[in-house]
Amino acid sequence: MALLGQIRKRSFFLILVIGMALFAFVIADVFNRSGPNSSPDDPIGVVNDKDLELDYFRRLVEQTERSYNFSTMESVNNVWDQLVKSTIFNQQFENLGLDAGKEQIEMIISQNEAVVQDPRFQNNSGIFDFGIFVNFIAQLEVENPTAYQDWKLQEESIVAMAKENIYFNLIKAGTEVTEKEGKDTYHLDND
């Protein structure tokens, strides 16, 4: 009881010390540039020692909001997950020397029903024509730069998807067992 009495007598002093410590903590955070006045050059995150740029992240979030009518939080979460995933995959692609060619990109675009069924990209026979699609993109660059920038972001995701397909096909090919290997293993185990 005597201890509680002593604490009560000095409560103003204790409150003052705790307040000063909290104030020092907040001020130190501001001087470390992690506060609200941080520089636009600061990365939004770091994945495997690679900085994720804030401006690029913002552009992707804005495009996701426009394209898919997501709320801001849904867009932020979706873009963050995709950005982390693509950063990790891109590091693996770079280590392996993987790249997607024109054929892989054409295949990905040709599998998108929204693009294939769009009458703007069909020839006189009503069949999807990749040449018409490429001409449309070239025209878009001149006539509507904002839409062209959105296309460039979509193109990046298409290239990433093509590289992922190549990567997973390589893994699948490396882990599959041929029929001959299966027979040899069976005979080694049972003969």
CORGIFEN-V425679 format. One record per residue. N is the residue number from 1. PHI is phi in degrees with one decimal (* if undefined). Layout:
BEGIN
N:PHI
N:PHI
END
This chain:
BEGIN
1:*
2:-64.3
3:-65.1
4:-63.8
5:-63.8
6:-64.0
7:-65.7
8:-62.9
9:-65.6
10:-106.4
11:-64.3
12:-61.5
13:-63.2
14:-63.6
15:-63.6
16:-63.0
17:-65.6
18:-64.7
19:-61.7
20:-64.4
21:-64.8
22:-63.9
23:-61.0
24:-63.2
25:-62.6
26:-67.2
27:-63.9
28:-61.7
29:-65.8
30:-65.4
31:-72.4
32:-86.4
33:62.4
34:-99.9
35:-87.1
36:-69.2
37:-95.6
38:-69.2
39:-72.1
40:-67.4
41:-80.8
42:-66.6
43:-73.0
44:-81.7
45:-171.6
46:-132.1
47:-123.6
48:50.0
49:66.5
50:-110.7
51:-74.5
52:-100.1
53:-71.9
54:-66.8
55:-63.7
56:-62.4
57:-61.3
58:-61.8
59:-61.1
60:-64.7
61:-64.2
62:-62.0
63:-65.6
64:-64.9
65:-62.0
66:-68.8
67:-74.6
68:-113.4
69:54.5
70:-81.6
71:-71.6
72:-62.2
73:-65.6
74:-62.9
75:-64.3
76:-61.4
77:-63.7
78:-63.9
79:-65.1
80:-60.9
81:-60.1
82:-66.5
83:-67.7
84:-65.0
85:-61.0
86:-67.7
87:-64.1
88:-65.5
89:-63.3
90:-60.8
91:-65.9
92:-67.4
93:-60.8
94:-65.4
95:-62.3
96:-89.1
97:75.6
98:-82.6
99:-150.2
100:-99.9
101:-97.2
102:-60.7
103:-63.7
104:-66.4
105:-67.2
106:-59.5
107:-63.8
108:-64.5
109:-66.0
110:-68.2
111:-88.3
112:-84.5
113:-62.2
114:-63.4
115:-78.4
116:-64.5
117:-83.9
118:-69.6
119:-63.6
120:-66.1
121:-109.4
122:-104.5
123:-82.7
124:-62.2
125:-83.4
126:83.7
127:-108.4
128:-58.5
129:-121.9
130:-65.9
131:-62.5
132:-64.9
133:-62.1
134:-64.0
135:-64.0
136:-62.6
137:-65.5
138:-63.6
139:-68.2
140:-62.4
141:-61.1
142:-81.5
143:-85.6
144:-141.6
145:-59.5
146:-65.8
147:-64.8
148:-66.2
149:-63.6
150:-61.2
151:-62.7
152:-60.0
153:-66.1
154:-66.3
155:-62.4
156:-59.3
157:-69.8
158:-67.4
159:-62.4
160:-62.9
161:-65.4
162:-64.2
163:-64.5
164:-61.9
165:-60.4
166:-61.6
167:-59.5
168:-69.3
169:-66.0
170:-64.6
171:-64.0
172:-62.1
173:-66.4
174:-78.3
175:-105.2
176:-72.9
177:-109.6
178:-76.7
179:-63.8
180:-63.2
181:-62.1
182:-64.9
183:-65.4
184:-60.4
185:-65.0
186:-61.6
187:-67.2
188:-62.9
189:-75.8
190:-110.4
191:-95.9
END
